[in-house]
Amino acid sequence: MKKNLVIVESPAKARTLARILGNTYELKASMGHVRDLPKSQLGVAIENGFEPQYVIPREKNKIVRELKTAAKEAATVYLATDPDREGEAISWHLAEITKSRTIKFRRVVFHEITEDAIQQAFKHPRDIDMDLVNAQQARRVLDRLVGYKISPLLWRKVRRGLSAGRVQSVALRIIVDREREIEGFVSVEYWSIEAELSKKSAESQQSFRSQLIGHLNGNKVKLQNAADANALKEKLEKAAYNILKVKARTANRQPPPPFITSTLQQEAWRKLRFTAEQTMAIAQQLYEGLPLGDEGSVGLITYMRTDSTHVARQALVEAREYIGEKYGKEYLPAHTRTFAITVKGAQEAHEAIRPTRIKREPAQVKQYLNTSQFRLYELIWKRMVASQMAAAVYDNTTVDIEAKCTEPRANYLFRTTASINRFQGFILVYTEGKDTEDEEKESTLPPLEEGEKLDLLGLFPEQHFTQPPPRYTEATLIKTLEQYGIGRPSTYAPIVSTLRDREYVVKVNGSLKPSDLGMVVDGLMREYFPDIVDIQFTARMENELDEIAEQKRKWVSAVQEFYAPFQINLDKATTQMERVKLPDEIVEETCPKCGKQLVVKTGRFGKFLACGGYPECKFTKSFQIKTGVKCPKCGTGDLLQRMSKKKRVFYGCSNYPNCDFAINLKPLPEPCPKCGSLMTMYKEKWTKCTKCTYRGKLTPG
């Protein structure tokens, strides 16, 4: 009896499905796409309706042969790739390369790898959705046209190895615009004044601070320097203070919705310092399934590429049952929570990212997961549970205080606020992170009544300077792209990683700063390809891709409308763009042959060091960055910054392969004050020892 063949993208997903489906199904993994546009040429027949010229990559030939053989021997071929446009396209390519008159193909779609979801999917298979496929084809063709037409131009005019991307270029523009704001920002001095006050009654000695708001008549007070602040301080020292108004109210703080792709990437950066790329790689593992002892391979979360906050009814019921049993009925809201979709251009009617089983607590699976998998699963689990819990309740008090001066009509308004958490609600489980370092603090006030007189204990003027807008972090950049409607759940991580890999941006204290190269490339793109870097234009293109998926637009016509003006700009840039000479980066090392300074060059295989006296001296060597720290293992080698094959920075011994010491965290020259071992940077502002439990604040400088 013939078995049914199920094709998925990865071996991990295949193992999880095999456990659920049983021995009447054969599982095969395609290892991602089996067809793509060729790497060595454009691969788009522009004159023939932009027809993509797909090829099977050489490394996929063996897999394709195995899939063809398995498909011929199967009763039915089920295409069980991911439930989005990319997954739909992979299914279509699989059907195209294995199709014959005798093979029956069916598409199955599921958003979580659980027994119920898989059984339902296989009970209701469908045909391949060519509208979704065409939307993906249109994106692929557009990106190929931009990348393969502009990138060679940048190679010739700037330097080898550069690239331009349709969405990547807009993201770079956003980062550069912020940097220009920062560079052009003029800091302005201003002062504030706080009053330390207390009740006149002897039984309460509790004092509190109050902030100067302005004149009592509503006019603002401008304190531009120390002289202004001190002059006003002298007046206020003679003033009489009394309470004008006490306003107390109860405020409910509602929980955030369960994660979508962008919010997961943002929160994973804020709380775990995972890059968007790391987050998606780990989330993929959790989705596809991990072995949980006797339970076998289990999918722990729902599909992680989504912009929907919808949650399946059964999952909501399970969450409410769990909350009631675990925390008590007072932590359950009266009704199930639903959340409105707020993402511009939201698509793909998926679920939010949630655990496949709420009752599978993080502590229960911790022993089976590595540290990163556990931390991300815990984050997703807590967010989902909290989203269905009762609101946190706060008692907020606002007190307006009059400072009555001796001069006529010279009264001032001070204000103080206090907030006390009366009921924890969802914050018992989870509190959303912030992009700034401001901490929420509870504050209390003594009992105060309107008309009550107060004693002034002191006045505290403080100097401030207006601050420029902050640089984007990965989290805030993704949030901005989402707000503009640029990119989609599957593209956020590649956008950021490409900017970093091309060295268009560098990380400074966790923030994204455009490099000199990034500024040059952005300037050229603005001058010669204004549409490509226009935010509104790119957002409209995203909407058009959505319209293709919704049968509202033909993909070829959408590409044609884009390409005609693009070709005009390309012709202009080809003839008018001048070569840009970037200065070489000079390193401290000197050439051993002639003594001149070495400089950093970029070739087809990446960076290398060359003599600054070229062409007279042709000395070169591999590119290494010294940390100034000796290897703790062999004691003689230097720790050097290196790059892995996956373009991840690590630090290894210069005596390799004789010494194999390597570490991912940046080593520091100062030894651990507790045990004397190697210290490393940790979360940008902290240090930690590689041997003992010591943690410390990073010393500036």
Secondary structure by P-SEA (a helix, b strand, c coil): cbbbbbbcccaaaaaaaaaaacccbbbbbccccccccccccccccccccccccccccccaaaaaaaaaaaaaaccbbbbcccccaaaaaaaaaaaaacccccbbbbbbbbccccaaaaaaaaaccccccaaaaaaaaaaaaaaaaaaaacaaaaaacccccccccaaaaaaaaaaaaaaaaaaabbbbbbbbbbbbcccccccccccbbbbbccccccbbbbbccaaaaaaaaaaaaabbbbbcbbbbbbbbbbbbccccaaaaaaaaaacccccaaaaaaaaaaaaaccccccccccccccccccccccccaaaaaaaaaaaaacccccccccbbbbbcccccccccccccccccccccccccccccccaaaaaaaaaaaaaaaaaaccbbbbbbbbbbbbbccccccbbbbbbbbbbbbccccccccbbbbbcccbbbbbbbbccccccbbbbbcbbbbbbbbbbccccccaaaaaaaaaaacccccccaaaaaaaaaaaccccccccbbbbcaaaaaaaaaaaacccccccaaaaaaaaaaaaaaaaccccaaaaaaaacaaaaaaaaaaaccccbbbbbcccccccccccccbbbbbbccccbbbbbcccccccccccbbbbccccccccccbbbbbbcccccccccccccccccccccccccccccccccccbbbbccccbbbbcccccccccccc
